[in-house]
Amino acid sequence: MTSPHRPCLFQPLRIRGIEIKNRVVISPMCQHSAEERGCAGAWHLVHLGKFALGGAGLIFVESTAVEPGARIGVRDVGLWSDEQVAPFRAIVDFVHQNGAAIGVQIAHAGRKAGSQALWEGGRALTMEQLRETGEPWRRIGPSALAAGPEWTVPDALSRSGIAEIRQMFIAATERADRAGFDVLELHFGHGYLVASFLSPHSNRRDDHYGGSRDNRMRFALEVARDVRATWPQDKPLFVRISAVDGTEDGWGLDDSVILSRALKAIGVDVIDCSSGGLSDETRNMNVPRGLGFQVPLAERIRREADVLTQAVGVILDGPQAEAILQEGRADLIAVGREALYDPYWPHHAAHDLGHDLRFDDWPIQHGPWLAKRAPLIEKLRSADNSARRLTGSGR
């Protein structure tokens, strides 16, 4: 039973048949470190496993491609092959053994497929460079419009091509279930394939998938409907969107409210509210990036679409996250780079909020040691503060 004195951030949330132990979610973060043939490996086990030790309620695997040519980077993980299931299963098992739920984000990079890792510059690779990998890379989109000056012009998807991509999402969903994931997220943001169908700046089609907003939403809703019918009914389905795509007169928040209502009607449980990324020009939107700058997006969609939302973007500590939840602006708090900086962010946020001060929620291999040390640390800090007051050095 939930204690009324427990901070909102550390209250459980049940979505369908899954109970997430707290409201802290680790965002999908590309690692560009897959083993051969897009398989997760030791890096992913440690990368994701440490967040389970760190106390997060739900941990997402990075953007996971539905076909080899759908990857953002050449060493991204995928779920296009049965051989990729077992390596994920080992990670899922470790996360479960350490008290967290785990999800996977499936995606098709579309016209933004094939780029360098961030530490190599993050730039688009040429098609010649991609061919040199010996793998079936392709860039596709709703229309033959490049994602920016560095990107090649994608092939415009035919109706049969759209049907083929839908089947890829279905197959990846089936594999995600076999791997044991608790949650599935569809990546409909950041300028990747589905997002490029939504925006009038990248979608210039004149068939049932272009023109009006309803037509531009058609592909997204078809994929969501396919996946919801495939994904077990007792497991939650999330969708990440760019609530605003960053272009002038492009996809905006009004559009996202309408899309979110339609996604909820299909059976989507949570809208993960990000922004931008449609093209190179929108990577750095002309939007002030202050603390929690995307929270208003989650707040409005939550209120007007009547759906659970996940807030993300420059959320740095427990008190900030708690205020977002207390004010009813979102239902889940996602942290990404801040969790890279501090994998134990959830435990530290709990202490900041006066919760779990005896380290009971830490891994049993860690908590007792920290609890044993705590009286000494408190005594030393008290003595140090007293000395500072006497000498005036604390002024």
DRENDO-1510 file (C-alpha; in Angstrom, 1 decimal, always signed):
<recs>
REC; n; res; u; v; w
REC; 1; MET; +0.0; +0.0; +0.0 .
REC; 2; THR; +1.3; +3.4; -1.0 .
REC; 3; SER; +2.2; +5.7; +1.9 .
REC; 4; PRO; +0.6; +9.1; +1.7 .
REC; 5; HIS; +4.0; +10.6; +2.8 .
REC; 6; ARG; +5.9; +8.9; +0.0 .
REC; 7; PRO; +6.9; +11.5; -2.7 .
REC; 8; CYS; +4.9; +11.2; -5.9 .
REC; 9; LEU; +8.2; +10.4; -7.7 .
REC; 10; PHE; +8.5; +7.2; -5.7 .
REC; 11; GLN; +4.8; +6.1; -5.8 .
REC; 12; PRO; +4.2; +3.1; -8.1 .
REC; 13; LEU; +2.2; +3.4; -11.3 .
REC; 14; ARG; +0.2; +0.5; -12.7 .
REC; 15; ILE; -0.3; +0.5; -16.5 .
REC; 16; ARG; -2.3; -2.4; -17.8 .
REC; 17; GLY; -0.7; -5.5; -16.2 .
REC; 18; ILE; +2.6; -3.9; -15.4 .
REC; 19; GLU; +3.4; -2.1; -12.1 .
REC; 20; ILE; +6.3; +0.3; -12.4 .
REC; 21; LYS; +7.8; +0.7; -8.9 .
REC; 22; ASN; +8.3; +4.5; -9.3 .
REC; 23; ARG; +7.9; +7.3; -11.8 .
REC; 24; VAL; +11.6; +7.5; -12.9 .
REC; 25; VAL; +12.2; +6.4; -16.5 .
REC; 26; ILE; +15.5; +6.1; -18.2 .
REC; 27; SER; +15.1; +7.5; -21.7 .
REC; 28; PRO; +16.3; +5.5; -24.8 .
REC; 29; MET; +19.9; +6.6; -25.6 .
REC; 30; CYS; +21.7; +5.4; -28.6 .
REC; 31; GLN; +25.0; +3.8; -27.7 .
REC; 32; HIS; +26.2; +2.9; -31.2 .
REC; 33; SER; +27.9; -0.1; -29.7 .
REC; 34; ALA; +26.1; -3.2; -31.0 .
REC; 35; GLU; +27.9; -6.5; -31.6 .
REC; 36; GLU; +27.8; -8.0; -35.1 .
REC; 37; ARG; +24.5; -8.1; -36.9 .
REC; 38; GLY; +22.9; -5.6; -34.6 .
REC; 39; CYS; +23.0; -7.7; -31.4 .
REC; 40; ALA; +23.2; -6.2; -28.0 .
REC; 41; GLY; +26.3; -7.2; -26.0 .
REC; 42; ALA; +28.2; -6.7; -22.8 .
REC; 43; TRP; +28.2; -2.9; -23.2 .
REC; 44; HIS; +24.4; -2.9; -23.2 .
REC; 45; LEU; +24.1; -5.3; -20.3 .
REC; 46; VAL; +26.3; -3.0; -18.1 .
REC; 47; HIS; +24.9; +0.3; -19.5 .
REC; 48; LEU; +21.2; -0.7; -18.9 .
REC; 49; GLY; +21.9; -2.9; -15.8 .
REC; 50; LYS; +23.5; -0.1; -13.9 .
REC; 51; PHE; +20.2; +1.9; -14.1 .
REC; 52; ALA; +18.4; -1.0; -12.5 .
REC; 53; LEU; +20.9; -0.9; -9.6 .
REC; 54; GLY; +20.5; +2.9; -9.6 .
REC; 55; GLY; +16.8; +2.6; -8.7 .
REC; 56; ALA; +14.9; +3.6; -11.9 .
REC; 57; GLY; +11.4; +2.2; -12.2 .
REC; 58; LEU; +11.5; +1.7; -16.0 .
REC; 59; ILE; +14.5; +1.5; -18.3 .
REC; 60; PHE; +14.3; +1.8; -22.1 .
REC; 61; VAL; +16.7; +0.2; -24.5 .
REC; 62; GLU; +17.8; +2.7; -27.2 .
REC; 63; SER; +16.2; +3.1; -30.6 .
REC; 64; THR; +16.1; -0.4; -32.0 .
REC; 65; ALA; +15.8; -0.8; -35.7 .
REC; 66; VAL; +13.1; -2.9; -37.5 .
REC; 67; GLU; +15.4; -3.6; -40.5 .
REC; 68; PRO; +19.1; -3.3; -41.1 .
REC; 69; GLY; +18.7; -0.2; -43.2 .
REC; 70; ALA; +16.6; +1.5; -40.6 .
REC; 71; ARG; +19.4; +2.1; -38.1 .
REC; 72; ILE; +20.4; +5.6; -37.0 .
REC; 73; GLY; +24.0; +4.5; -36.8 .
REC; 74; VAL; +25.9; +1.6; -38.3 .
REC; 75; ARG; +26.4; -0.1; -34.9 .
REC; 76; ASP; +22.9; +0.3; -33.6 .
REC; 77; VAL; +20.9; -2.6; -32.2 .
REC; 78; GLY; +17.9; -4.2; -34.0 .
REC; 79; LEU; +15.0; -6.5; -33.7 .
REC; 80; TRP; +14.9; -7.5; -37.4 .
REC; 81; SER; +16.3; -11.0; -36.7 .
REC; 82; ASP; +15.5; -13.9; -34.4 .
REC; 83; GLU; +19.2; -14.0; -33.4 .
REC; 84; GLN; +18.8; -10.6; -31.7 .
REC; 85; VAL; +16.3; -11.9; -29.2 .
REC; 86; ALA; +18.5; -14.0; -26.8 .
REC; 87; PRO; +21.1; -11.2; -26.2 .
REC; 88; PHE; +18.2; -8.9; -25.2 .
REC; 89; ARG; +16.7; -11.6; -23.0 .
REC; 90; ALA; +19.9; -11.7; -20.9 .
REC; 91; ILE; +19.6; -8.0; -20.3 .
REC; 92; VAL; +15.9; -8.2; -19.5 .
REC; 93; ASP; +16.5; -11.0; -17.0 .
REC; 94; PHE; +19.2; -8.9; -15.2 .
REC; 95; VAL; +17.0; -5.8; -15.0 .
REC; 96; HIS; +14.1; -7.9; -13.7 .
REC; 97; GLN; +16.3; -9.6; -11.1 .
REC; 98; ASN; +17.1; -6.1; -9.8 .
REC; 99; GLY; +13.6; -4.8; -9.4 .
REC; 100; ALA; +13.0; -2.7; -12.5 .
REC; 101; ALA; +10.8; -2.9; -15.5 .
REC; 102; ILE; +12.4; -2.7; -19.0 .
REC; 103; GLY; +11.1; -1.5; -22.3 .
REC; 104; VAL; +12.4; -1.3; -25.9 .
REC; 105; GLN; +11.9; +1.5; -28.4 .
REC; 106; ILE; +11.5; +0.3; -31.9 .
REC; 107; ALA; +12.0; +2.6; -34.9 .
REC; 108; HIS; +12.8; +3.2; -38.5 .
REC; 109; ALA; +15.2; +6.0; -39.1 .
REC; 110; GLY; +13.8; +6.7; -42.6 .
REC; 111; ARG; +15.6; +9.5; -44.4 .
REC; 112; LYS; +18.0; +9.9; -41.4 .
REC; 113; ALA; +19.4; +6.4; -41.6 .
REC; 114; GLY; +23.1; +6.0; -41.5 .
REC; 115; SER; +25.2; +8.5; -39.5 .
REC; 116; GLN; +28.3; +8.6; -37.5 .
REC; 117; ALA; +28.4; +8.0; -33.7 .
REC; 118; LEU; +28.4; +11.3; -31.8 .
REC; 119; TRP; +32.1; +10.9; -30.8 .
REC; 120; GLU; +33.0; +10.6; -34.5 .
REC; 121; GLY; +31.1; +13.8; -35.3 .
REC; 122; GLY; +27.5; +12.6; -35.7 .
REC; 123; ARG; +27.4; +13.5; -39.4 .
REC; 124; ALA; +25.4; +11.8; -42.1 .
REC; 125; LEU; +27.4; +9.1; -43.9 .
REC; 126; THR; +27.4; +9.1; -47.7 .
REC; 127; MET; +25.7; +6.3; -49.5 .
REC; 128; GLU; +29.1; +5.1; -50.7 .
REC; 129; GLN; +30.3; +4.9; -47.1 .
REC; 130; LEU; +27.2; +2.9; -46.2 .
REC; 131; ARG; +27.7; +0.5; -49.2 .
REC; 132; GLU; +31.2; -0.2; -48.0 .
REC; 133; THR; +29.7; -1.8; -44.8 .
REC; 134; GLY; +28.3; -4.5; -47.1 .
REC; 135; GLU; +24.8; -4.2; -45.5 .
REC; 136; PRO; +21.5; -3.2; -47.1 .
REC; 137; TRP; +21.3; +0.4; -46.2 .
REC; 138; ARG; +18.6; +2.6; -47.7 .
REC; 139; ARG; +17.1; +6.0; -47.0 .
REC; 140; ILE; +13.3; +6.3; -47.4 .
REC; 141; GLY; +10.7; +8.8; -46.6 .
REC; 142; PRO; +7.2; +10.0; -47.6 .
REC; 143; SER; +8.7; +12.1; -50.4 .
REC; 144; ALA; +12.0; +12.6; -52.2 .
REC; 145; LEU; +13.1; +15.4; -49.9 .
REC; 146; ALA; +16.5; +15.2; -48.0 .
REC; 147; ALA; +16.7; +15.7; -44.2 .
REC; 148; GLY; +19.3; +18.5; -44.7 .
REC; 149; PRO; +22.3; +19.5; -46.8 .
REC; 150; GLU; +24.4; +16.6; -45.6 .
REC; 151; TRP; +21.8; +13.9; -46.4 .
REC; 152; THR; +21.1; +12.2; -49.7 .
REC; 153; VAL; +17.6; +12.4; -51.2 .
REC; 154; PRO; +15.6; +9.5; -49.9 .
REC; 155; ASP; +13.4; +7.2; -52.0 .
REC; 156; ALA; +9.7; +8.0; -51.7 .
REC; 157; LEU; +7.9; +5.0; -50.3 .
REC; 158; SER; +5.3; +3.4; -52.5 .
REC; 159; ARG; +2.1; +2.0; -51.1 .
REC; 160; SER; +3.5; -1.5; -51.2 .
REC; 161; GLY; +6.6; -0.2; -49.4 .
REC; 162; ILE; +4.5; +1.3; -46.6 .
REC; 163; ALA; +2.8; -2.1; -46.2 .
REC; 164; GLU; +6.2; -3.7; -46.0 .
REC; 165; ILE; +7.4; -1.4; -43.2 .
REC; 166; ARG; +4.2; -2.1; -41.3 .
REC; 167; GLN; +5.0; -5.8; -41.4 .
REC; 168; MET; +8.5; -5.0; -40.1 .
REC; 169; PHE; +7.1; -3.2; -37.1 .
REC; 170; ILE; +4.8; -6.2; -36.4 .
REC; 171; ALA; +7.7; -8.7; -36.6 .
REC; 172; ALA; +9.9; -6.6; -34.3 .
REC; 173; THR; +7.0; -6.4; -31.8 .
REC; 174; GLU; +6.7; -10.1; -31.7 .
REC; 175; ARG; +10.5; -10.5; -31.1 .
REC; 176; ALA; +10.3; -7.8; -28.3 .
REC; 177; ASP; +7.7; -9.9; -26.6 .
REC; 178; ARG; +9.8; -13.1; -26.9 .
REC; 179; ALA; +12.7; -11.2; -25.4 .
REC; 180; GLY; +10.6; -10.5; -22.3 .
REC; 181; PHE; +10.3; -6.8; -22.5 .
REC; 182; ASP; +7.6; -5.3; -20.3 .
REC; 183; VAL; +6.9; -2.1; -22.3 .
REC; 184; LEU; +7.1; -1.2; -26.0 .
REC; 185; GLU; +7.7; +2.3; -27.3 .
REC; 186; LEU; +7.2; +3.4; -30.9 .
REC; 187; HIS; +9.5; +6.2; -32.0 .
REC; 188; PHE; +7.3; +8.7; -33.9 .
REC; 189; GLY; +9.6; +11.7; -33.3 .
REC; 190; HIS; +12.9; +13.4; -34.1 .
REC; 191; GLY; +12.5; +13.4; -37.9 .
REC; 192; TYR; +12.7; +9.6; -38.3 .
REC; 193; LEU; +10.4; +7.8; -40.7 .
REC; 194; VAL; +7.0; +8.1; -39.1 .
REC; 195; ALA; +7.7; +11.7; -38.0 .
REC; 196; SER; +8.6; +12.6; -41.5 .
REC; 197; PHE; +5.1; +11.5; -42.6 .
REC; 198; LEU; +3.5; +13.7; -40.0 .
REC; 199; SER; +5.1; +17.0; -41.0 .
REC; 200; PRO; +3.9; +19.0; -44.1 .
REC; 201; HIS; +7.5; +20.1; -44.6 .
REC; 202; SER; +8.8; +16.5; -45.3 .
REC; 203; ASN; +5.5; +15.0; -46.6 .
REC; 204; ARG; +4.5; +16.3; -50.0 .
REC; 205; ARG; +2.5; +13.3; -51.1 .
REC; 206; ASP; -0.8; +13.6; -52.9 .
REC; 207; ASP; -2.3; +10.2; -52.1 .
REC; 208; HIS; -4.0; +8.9; -48.9 .
REC; 209; TYR; -0.8; +9.4; -46.9 .
REC; 210; GLY; -0.3; +13.1; -47.7 .
REC; 211; GLY; -2.0; +16.4; -47.9 .
REC; 212; SER; -4.4; +16.8; -45.0 .
REC; 213; ARG; -3.5; +16.3; -41.4 .
REC; 214; ASP; -5.6; +13.2; -41.2 .
REC; 215; ASN; -3.8; +11.7; -44.3 .
REC; 216; ARG; -0.4; +12.6; -42.8 .
REC; 217; MET; -1.4; +10.8; -39.6 .
REC; 218; ARG; -2.5; +7.7; -41.4 .
REC; 219; PHE; +0.8; +5.9; -41.4 .
REC; 220; ALA; +1.4; +6.6; -37.7 .
REC; 221; LEU; -2.0; +5.3; -36.8 .
REC; 222; GLU; -1.7; +2.2; -38.9 .
REC; 223; VAL; +1.6; +1.3; -37.3 .
REC; 224; ALA; +0.2; +1.9; -33.8 .
REC; 225; ARG; -2.9; -0.1; -34.6 .
REC; 226; ASP; -0.8; -3.0; -36.0 .
REC; 227; VAL; +1.6; -3.0; -33.0 .
REC; 228; ARG; -1.2; -2.7; -30.4 .
REC; 229; ALA; -2.9; -5.8; -32.0 .
REC; 230; THR; +0.3; -7.7; -31.8 .
REC; 231; TRP; +1.7; -6.6; -28.5 .
REC; 232; PRO; +0.1; -8.5; -25.5 .
REC; 233; GLN; -2.9; -6.7; -24.2 .
REC; 234; ASP; -1.6; -6.7; -20.6 .
REC; 235; LYS; +1.6; -4.9; -21.6 .
REC; 236; PRO; +1.8; -1.1; -22.0 .
REC; 237; LEU; +2.4; +0.7; -25.3 .
REC; 238; PHE; +4.2; +4.1; -25.3 .
REC; 239; VAL; +4.7; +6.4; -28.3 .
REC; 240; ARG; +7.4; +9.1; -28.4 .
REC; 241; ILE; +6.5; +12.1; -30.5 .
REC; 242; SER; +8.1; +15.4; -31.3 .
REC; 243; ALA; +5.2; +17.4; -30.0 .
REC; 244; VAL; +6.5; +20.3; -32.1 .
REC; 245; ASP; +8.8; +19.6; -35.0 .
REC; 246; GLY; +10.7; +22.9; -34.9 .
REC; 247; THR; +9.7; +24.2; -38.3 .
REC; 248; GLU; +7.7; +27.3; -39.1 .
REC; 249; ASP; +4.1; +26.3; -39.9 .
REC; 250; GLY; +5.0; +22.6; -39.5 .
REC; 251; TRP; +3.8; +20.0; -37.1 .
REC; 252; GLY; +2.7; +21.7; -33.9 .
REC; 253; LEU; +1.2; +21.2; -30.5 .
REC; 254; ASP; -2.4; +21.4; -31.7 .
REC; 255; ASP; -1.6; +18.6; -34.1 .
REC; 256; SER; +0.0; +16.5; -31.4 .
REC; 257; VAL; -3.0; +16.8; -29.1 .
REC; 258; ILE; -5.2; +15.5; -31.9 .
REC; 259; LEU; -2.7; +12.7; -32.7 .
REC; 260; SER; -2.5; +11.8; -29.1 .
REC; 261; ARG; -6.3; +11.4; -28.8 .
REC; 262; ALA; -6.3; +9.1; -31.8 .
REC; 263; LEU; -3.4; +7.1; -30.4 .
REC; 264; LYS; -5.2; +6.7; -27.1 .
REC; 265; ALA; -8.3; +5.5; -28.9 .
REC; 266; ILE; -6.2; +2.8; -30.5 .
REC; 267; GLY; -4.8; +1.6; -27.2 .
REC; 268; VAL; -1.6; +3.6; -26.7 .
REC; 269; ASP; -1.1; +4.1; -22.9 .
REC; 270; VAL; +1.6; +6.8; -22.6 .
REC; 271; ILE; +2.7; +9.7; -24.9 .
REC; 272; ASP; +6.4; +10.4; -24.4 .
REC; 273; CYS; +6.7; +14.1; -25.2 .
REC; 274; SER; +9.9; +15.3; -26.9 .
REC; 275; SER; +10.4; +17.9; -29.7 .
REC; 276; GLY; +12.3; +18.9; -32.7 .
REC; 277; GLY; +14.6; +16.9; -35.0 .
REC; 278; LEU; +12.7; +17.0; -38.3 .
REC; 279; SER; +15.8; +18.0; -40.2 .
REC; 280; ASP; +19.3; +19.3; -39.6 .
REC; 281; GLU; +17.9; +22.8; -39.4 .
REC; 282; THR; +15.7; +21.9; -36.4 .
REC; 283; ARG; +18.3; +20.1; -34.3 .
REC; 284; ASN; +18.7; +23.3; -32.3 .
REC; 285; MET; +15.2; +24.8; -32.3 .
REC; 286; ASN; +14.7; +28.4; -31.5 .
REC; 287; VAL; +13.2; +27.5; -28.2 .
REC; 288; PRO; +14.7; +28.5; -24.8 .
REC; 289; ARG; +16.2; +25.3; -23.4 .
REC; 290; GLY; +15.7; +26.0; -19.7 .
REC; 291; LEU; +15.0; +23.5; -17.0 .
REC; 292; GLY; +12.2; +21.2; -18.0 .
REC; 293; PHE; +11.6; +23.1; -21.3 .
REC; 294; GLN; +9.5; +20.3; -22.8 .
REC; 295; VAL; +7.3; +19.8; -19.7 .
REC; 296; PRO; +4.6; +22.2; -21.0 .
REC; 297; LEU; +4.2; +19.9; -24.0 .
REC; 298; ALA; +3.5; +16.9; -21.8 .
REC; 299; GLU; +1.2; +19.0; -19.6 .
REC; 300; ARG; -1.0; +20.2; -22.4 .
REC; 301; ILE; -1.3; +16.8; -24.1 .
REC; 302; ARG; -2.1; +15.2; -20.7 .
REC; 303; ARG; -4.8; +17.7; -20.1 .
REC; 304; GLU; -6.4; +17.9; -23.5 .
REC; 305; ALA; -5.9; +14.4; -24.8 .
REC; 306; ASP; -6.7; +12.8; -21.4 .
REC; 307; VAL; -3.8; +10.4; -21.7 .
REC; 308; LEU; -0.8; +9.6; -19.5 .
REC; 309; THR; +2.3; +11.5; -20.5 .
REC; 310; GLN; +6.0; +11.3; -19.9 .
REC; 311; ALA; +8.0; +14.5; -19.5 .
REC; 312; VAL; +11.7; +14.6; -20.6 .
REC; 313; GLY; +14.3; +17.3; -21.1 .
REC; 314; VAL; +16.7; +19.0; -18.6 .
REC; 315; ILE; +15.1; +17.5; -15.5 .
REC; 316; LEU; +18.0; +17.6; -13.1 .
REC; 317; ASP; +17.0; +16.6; -9.6 .
REC; 318; GLY; +14.4; +15.1; -7.4 .
REC; 319; PRO; +12.7; +18.3; -6.2 .
REC; 320; GLN; +12.2; +19.5; -9.8 .
REC; 321; ALA; +10.8; +16.1; -10.9 .
REC; 322; GLU; +8.5; +16.0; -7.8 .
REC; 323; ALA; +7.1; +19.4; -8.5 .
REC; 324; ILE; +6.2; +18.4; -12.1 .
REC; 325; LEU; +4.3; +15.4; -10.8 .
REC; 326; GLN; +2.7; +17.3; -7.8 .
REC; 327; GLU; +1.4; +19.9; -10.2 .
REC; 328; GLY; -0.2; +17.3; -12.5 .
REC; 329; ARG; +1.9; +18.2; -15.5 .
REC; 330; ALA; +3.0; +14.7; -16.3 .
REC; 331; ASP; +2.7; +11.1; -15.0 .
REC; 332; LEU; +6.3; +9.9; -15.6 .
REC; 333; ILE; +9.7; +11.6; -15.5 .
REC; 334; ALA; +12.3; +10.6; -18.0 .
REC; 335; VAL; +16.0; +11.3; -17.5 .
REC; 336; GLY; +18.7; +10.6; -20.1 .
REC; 337; ARG; +22.0; +12.4; -20.0 .
REC; 338; GLU; +21.6; +13.3; -16.3 .
REC; 339; ALA; +21.4; +9.5; -15.7 .
REC; 340; LEU; +24.6; +9.1; -17.7 .
REC; 341; TYR; +26.2; +11.6; -15.4 .
REC; 342; ASP; +24.7; +9.9; -12.3 .
REC; 343; PRO; +23.4; +6.4; -12.8 .
REC; 344; TYR; +22.2; +6.4; -9.2 .
REC; 345; TRP; +20.1; +9.5; -9.9 .
REC; 346; PRO; +16.8; +7.9; -8.6 .
REC; 347; HIS; +18.4; +6.9; -5.3 .
REC; 348; HIS; +20.0; +10.4; -4.9 .
REC; 349; ALA; +16.6; +12.0; -5.8 .
REC; 350; ALA; +15.0; +10.0; -3.1 .
REC; 351; HIS; +17.5; +11.3; -0.5 .
REC; 352; ASP; +16.9; +14.9; -1.7 .
REC; 353; LEU; +13.2; +14.4; -1.1 .
REC; 354; GLY; +13.8; +13.0; +2.4 .
REC; 355; HIS; +12.8; +9.5; +1.3 .
REC; 356; ASP; +14.6; +6.2; +1.9 .
REC; 357; LEU; +17.2; +7.8; +4.2 .
REC; 358; ARG; +18.2; +4.3; +5.5 .
REC; 359; PHE; +19.1; +3.0; +2.0 .
REC; 360; ASP; +16.4; +0.3; +2.1 .
REC; 361; ASP; +15.6; +0.7; -1.6 .
REC; 362; TRP; +19.3; +0.3; -2.7 .
REC; 363; PRO; +20.6; -3.0; -3.9 .
REC; 364; ILE; +21.2; -5.3; -0.9 .
REC; 365; GLN; +24.9; -5.5; -1.9 .
REC; 366; HIS; +25.1; -1.7; -1.5 .
REC; 367; GLY; +22.5; -0.4; +0.9 .
REC; 368; PRO; +23.8; -2.0; +4.2 .
REC; 369; TRP; +27.3; -0.7; +3.6 .
REC; 370; LEU; +25.9; +2.9; +3.0 .
REC; 371; ALA; +23.6; +2.6; +6.0 .
REC; 372; LYS; +26.5; +1.5; +8.2 .
REC; 373; ARG; +28.6; +4.4; +7.1 .
REC; 374; ALA; +25.8; +7.0; +7.4 .
REC; 375; PRO; +26.2; +7.9; +11.2 .
REC; 376; LEU; +29.9; +8.5; +10.7 .
REC; 377; ILE; +29.3; +10.8; +7.7 .
REC; 378; GLU; +26.6; +12.7; +9.6 .
REC; 379; LYS; +29.0; +13.1; +12.6 .
REC; 380; LEU; +31.9; +14.3; +10.5 .
REC; 381; ARG; +29.7; +16.8; +8.6 .
REC; 382; SER; +28.3; +18.1; +11.9 .
REC; 383; ALA; +31.8; +18.6; +13.3 .
REC; 384; ASP; +32.9; +20.3; +10.1 .
REC; 385; ASN; +29.9; +22.6; +10.1 .
REC; 386; SER; +30.6; +23.5; +13.8 .
REC; 387; ALA; +34.3; +24.2; +13.0 .
REC; 388; ARG; +33.3; +26.5; +10.1 .
REC; 389; ARG; +30.9; +28.5; +12.3 .
REC; 390; LEU; +33.6; +28.9; +15.0 .
REC; 391; THR; +36.2; +30.1; +12.5 .
REC; 392; GLY; +33.8; +32.1; +10.4 .
REC; 393; SER; +35.0; +30.3; +7.2 .
REC; 394; GLY; +31.4; +29.3; +6.3 .
REC; 395; ARG; +30.5; +33.0; +5.7 .
</recs>
